[in-house]
Amino acid sequence: MELKKYCLELKYRQELICPIGTKFLSVEIQNSNIYLWAFVDSYAIDYLFPTKKYTIYLIEKSKHIEGDSGKYIFTIRKDDTNLYLFIKEY
C-alpha cells in the first residue's frame, strides 16, 4: 500500500476516481489547499487496475446531502467554518 493525497476543491460536490480498494484516512489543510489522504495499492497505480468512482461532499453542518449521506470521513476547519467530508461509492 502507498500513501497518496488527493487535492480537493472547496465546493459542495466533486467526483474522484481511485483504484478499487482505496482506503480513505483523513482530510487536512496544507498551504490553504484541502487534501484527502488515502492508502492505495501501489501495484494498482502502476498497472492501471480497475477504478471506482467516489462522490465527495464538503458540507457545513446545516446543509444536507442528496439521498444517502455516504461515509463520514473527517471534519476540517477552513476560514472559521467547520466543513464535514462525506464519501459515496459507486
Stockholm file with secondary structure:
# STOCKHOLM 1.0

chainA/1-90         MELKKYCLELKYRQELICPIGTKFLSVEIQNSNIYLWAFVDSYAIDYLFPTKKYTIYLIEKSKHIEGDSGKYIFTIRKDDTNLYLFIKEY
#=GR chainA/1-90 SS CEEEEEEECSSSEEEEEEETTCEEEEEEEETTEEEEEEEECHHHHHTTCCEEEEEEEEECTTCCCSSSCCEEEEEEEETTEEEEEEEEEC
#=GC SS_cons        CEEEEEEECSSSEEEEEEETTCEEEEEEEETTEEEEEEEECHHHHHTTCCEEEEEEEEECTTCCCSSSCCEEEEEEEETTEEEEEEEEEC
//
